[in-house]
Each structure stands twice: as C-alpha cells, then as structure tokens.
Amino acid sequence: MPPVAPCAAEQVLNGMAVSRGIAIGTVHRHDSEAVSVPEYRVAPSRVAEEKTRFAAAIDTAQQQVAQMRDKAARLEGAASEELGYLLDAYQQMLHGSRLVRGVEGRIEADRINAEAAVQREIDTIVHVFEAMEDSYLAGRAADVRDLGRRIIRNLAGKSWRPFQSLPKGTIILAEELTPADTALLDPKVVAGIATVLGGAESHTAIMARSLGLPAVLGVADLLRQARTGDTVVVDGRNGRVVLNPTADLLAAYRRMRAEYLRGRRLLARLRDVPAVTRDGQRVALEANIELPSEVASVLAAGAEGIGLLRSEFLFMNRDDAPGEDEQFDSFKAVIQGMQGRTVTIRTLDIGGDKLAHGLGITPGPNPSLGLRAVRLSLARPELLETQLAAILRAAAFGPTRILVPMVATVEEIQAVHAALDRVVRRLTRARVRLPDPLPPLGVMIEVPGAALGADALAWNSQFFSIGTNDLTQYTLAIDRADETVASLYNPLHPAVLRLIQFTAEAARRARIPVAVCGEIAGDPRYTALLLGLGIHDLSMSATNIPVVKQHIRSLDLAAATRMARTVMEQSDAGRIAELVDGFSPIPT
C-alpha cells in the first residue's frame, strides 16, 4: 500500500481584487493549450493554396464564434450582453478586417505559410494594443491574441474544449483566461477565478463582475503552488488566494462568506432607496461604463444615470473612424436604454500611441503629454464634429450631457463650443431633430493646470467632472502602470486634495454642478471626504453603487465637512489617511 501523501501546507498569495465576494471550492488548473507555430517558405505556385487554407480557417472560426454567441445568449443579464458584444467584435475581426487583410498580404508578399503569417500579424496588432495607456484598451490585446490562437488551431486541425464536466464549486486557476474560455464558464458550477495575469479592466475582470464570480488577478506565484483538487479560497474583497487553508481559517472564511452574502442581500434592497445622509443631504450616484452592454447592470444597481460613457469602444478593432450614423445608433441605444436618466458622453479620449493605426496618428516621444483627447479632437475637427453631431442627434431621445476630456485651457473649451455651434447650425439647416435645450457641455478636470484655472473654466462650461485617476498621476508624476513607482500613487496626497478642493470651490462660485468620476468615487473609504469637500455627485462602476450608497446613508454631512476641513489643514499624507480612515467604519 503506497504511503499517504502529507497534506500540503497553507499558502496565502496576494493579487488584485477585481470582483468582490468570497469563493470556497476545489482547484481546477487551467493550462492554456500551447499552440506550436511552424514557419516555412511557400513556393510562388502555392501562395494561392495557402491563402485558401487561411480562408477555410477563418470560415471555421466564424462558425465557432457563432456557436459561442448562441451559448452567450443563454447567460443571464449583463454577462450575456458583455460577452455578446465582444463576440460581435470577434466576428468583425474575421470579416475583411486589418487582421484578415494583413495575413493575406504577408502570405503573398513574404511567401510564408498561413500559420506564421497569422502569428506575425497578431504579434504586430498585440504590440500596438499593449502600448496603449488606457488600461481597458490595452487589455484588448488578450482578445486579439486569443482570436489568433483560434485561427492557428484551425489551420492545424486541432480542437480545444476546456471546462468539460467540472464538479460544482470548482475554482478556476490559470495563467490567464481568454474570452473564449470565459464563454464556457457556467456560474452554477464555477465558484470563483484567480489568474496570474490580468487587471481590473481586463475581459476576465469584466466577465467575473458580470457573472458575480469572486476574482483575484495578478497573483504572481499562483500556478507554482496550486494543484488540481486542492482546497482553495478566493477572497475577492482583499485580493487574496488561500491554498489548502487550515481548518480554523477555512471555518473563518465560511463565516465571512455567509456574512458577505447576507450583506449583499441587504444591499440589493437599497436599489430604489435614495442616497441621503443622516442629516438630509441627497447624493447622486451614477455609473461609469465602457460599453453599451453595461446598461442593464447600471439599472440593476439603481444608478441615477451614467456619469461617464467612454466613447473609445467605437474606435476599437478597426482601420477607420466610425461614421456619424454608427455613433448615433450606439449613443441612442444607451440613452433610450437608460429610460430618462441622464447620460454623460465623453468625447474621444485617445491619441498619441493609442489606436494610431486606425486614425493615422504618429506617436510622439511622450504620448502621455502629446496629441491626445481634446488636443487630438481640435487638431482633427472632422473627428470632433462627427462625434458632436452623433451626440446631438442621439440627445433628442433622452437627457444627455457632453464631457470634454483633458482640457487644460479656456481656449480649448471655447474651441469646442465653437465646433458645437457649427454642428448645430449644420443640423438645423438639414432639419435634423435636435433636443431643446441643447446638451450641457462640461469639462473633465484631469490635469493640474485645469484645476488651478478652474474659475476661468467654470465660466466657460456648464459642469465639471473630476477625473481623479489622471489628476493624481499628473500631479505626482507617477505612472500607475509602472510597478516600480505604483506604490507612490496616492489620491490622499495633500496636493491632489487641494486641486480637488480648488475645483469644487470654483464650481460652487460659478453655480455649476461638479462630480467625481475617478476610482475614488467608488471606494467608500473616500466617500465622507468627498462629501465634506462639497462634492455630492459620484460616478463609479455600477457594482460599487450599493456599498457606497449604504455608507452615505450612515454618514452625517456636517461631521464629514468638519473632518474635511481638518484634513485640508494637514501637510502629511499619512496623517490625512489616519483622519480619513478613523472618521467612520467602512462597509465590507
């Protein structure tokens, strides 16, 4: 009889919490199938044959994606819409896109086999995406890579069917999960997810939140320690993965999970309850969204509107800019879907090294400080005026606001006003239906110069929205994506708080609304401070709305205002953190 293997020791690993909740279950290691890509020269007489092989692989991929689309349609709510939107993008990439044309061109020009041509073209496209500053757009590199692997497998005649016959309570551990992988996840079977790669804006994170699966990503040593069949805990609140927990820790996590689930049931009851402090201050809670498919989850969370609709999704995975009608259709769908709640649409916020191929932009030496956002829009007025026309037309179907990103000077917002006036005159002459009154035009405060000059900007705009992510990054000269300095990124730095205060006070003097739409808006740790600084409109991920609302309803605004005054007298970020954290308990 073989000796009994000793129980593996408990291992506590840390990563990024991207989807709240606690999952307890059994490990299933998902090792992505390695795809061997041969490369060889093709004789001129066989180029046509190689292109035919590639076309057949594309046809097969289209059928596979269509099958996944049918499976996605059977998922519930936002998960179905999110995955369906992505699979639609896959189908677009498989129909005469840059990918298809690029591979055909490589086969013909370089006279190489189809597999190698696909790999080279995918590598080129992925490199462009991974260089993008926007974390959401950079995360799309995994989507492109996944599609490339699928085509290569089809060329090699291999099939790939993960997650077959998993027991209920399985927790998937992987280096990364592709969109095709997540299409096969059954939330009735899979309890949670943890991966080595991925971030808060990756497709895996989006799908985990949509499916309600606790998830921790970026766990460096995950696969070195885990074995299929091990007991594992995924703590999606604190960003921890516990392998082979001790009996005492496992019992503690079971109690925490039961408490968390009770809390979520209570939070769900707050959907139609207003966010009002104990002393009667009403706070507007809105949602930030990346894609039209998120509208259902926004409504389910009880959001009062969309405080930030990023329009970059329209420019993804294509070689050209979307036309006015295409943008109008997308914006109209969101506005109508929000059923009378206000939708704030941000004009295009790309440039520099982001999507340079599709818009014909040459990246500068420092893209973060180069031609991007409003600067790009003013340099390419046809892009700006097309987008403004689409927004104006869509605004006839519901309350809408227009938000301009990365404004630094009064002249920039005045130029956007002038462009808006030109578009209004053109559409009026064409007898196009327009809203009355026209949508308010607002400024996104993201650079220190805009915050310091907020008084002048306030008299030239109709509302402010503070983007604290970039404001913190530019104020402290810290790239959040650079792991060597990311720990220095601190929204509680006195300089950052002073700029937020300047902006809020300028808005109050000009009697215009001011909101915060950065990450701190959705973190209850900062709620009392923001309210105390006079900001009563917060826009965040829809999943954070219930917990922020619960916290607001426990706060006293007068006390929060006194705390904020004390904070603004401090010069030490550590002392500020103590005051903020000691003011009121944060719900978990």
Sequence and secondary structure as in RCSB ss.txt:
>XXXX:A:sequence
MPPVAPCAAEQVLNGMAVSRGIAIGTVHRHDSEAVSVPEYRVAPSRVAEEKTRFAAAIDTAQQQVAQMRDKAARL
EGAASEELGYLLDAYQQMLHGSRLVRGVEGRIEADRINAEAAVQREIDTIVHVFEAMEDSYLAGRAADVRDLGRR
IIRNLAGKSWRPFQSLPKGTIILAEELTPADTALLDPKVVAGIATVLGGAESHTAIMARSLGLPAVLGVADLLRQ
ARTGDTVVVDGRNGRVVLNPTADLLAAYRRMRAEYLRGRRLLARLRDVPAVTRDGQRVALEANIELPSEVASVLA
AGAEGIGLLRSEFLFMNRDDAPGEDEQFDSFKAVIQGMQGRTVTIRTLDIGGDKLAHGLGITPGPNPSLGLRAVR
LSLARPELLETQLAAILRAAAFGPTRILVPMVATVEEIQAVHAALDRVVRRLTRARVRLPDPLPPLGVMIEVPGA
ALGADALAWNSQFFSIGTNDLTQYTLAIDRADETVASLYNPLHPAVLRLIQFTAEAARRARIPVAVCGEIAGDPR
YTALLLGLGIHDLSMSATNIPVVKQHIRSLDLAAATRMARTVMEQSDAGRIAELVDGFSPIPT
>XXXX:A:secstr
          EEEE EEEE SEEEEEEEEE          B  GGGHHHHHHHHHHHHHHHHHHHHHHHHHHHTS
 HHHHHHHHHHHHHHHHHTSS HHHHHHHHHHHHH B HHHHHHHHHHHHHHHHHT SSHHHHTTHHHHHHHHHH
HHHHHHT     S S  TTEEEEES   HHHHHT  TTTEEEEEESS  TTSHHHHHHHHHT  EEE  TTHHHH
  TT EEEEETTTTEEEES  HHHHHHHHHHHHHHHHHHHHHHTTTTS  B TTS B EEEEEESSGGGHHHHHH
TT SEEEEEEGGGGGSS SS   HHHHHHHHHHHHHHTTTSEEEEE    BTTSSHHHHT    SSGGGSSBTHH
HHHHSHHHHHHHHHHHHHHHTTS EEEEETT  SHHHHHHHHHHHHHHHHHHHHTT    SS   EEEEE SHHH
HHTHHHHHTT SEEEE HHHHHHHHHT  TT TTTGGG  TTSHHHHHHHHHHHHHHHHHT  EEE SGGGG GG
GHHHHHHTT  EEEE GGGHHHHHHHHTT  HHHHHHHHHHHHT   HHHHHHHHHHHS    
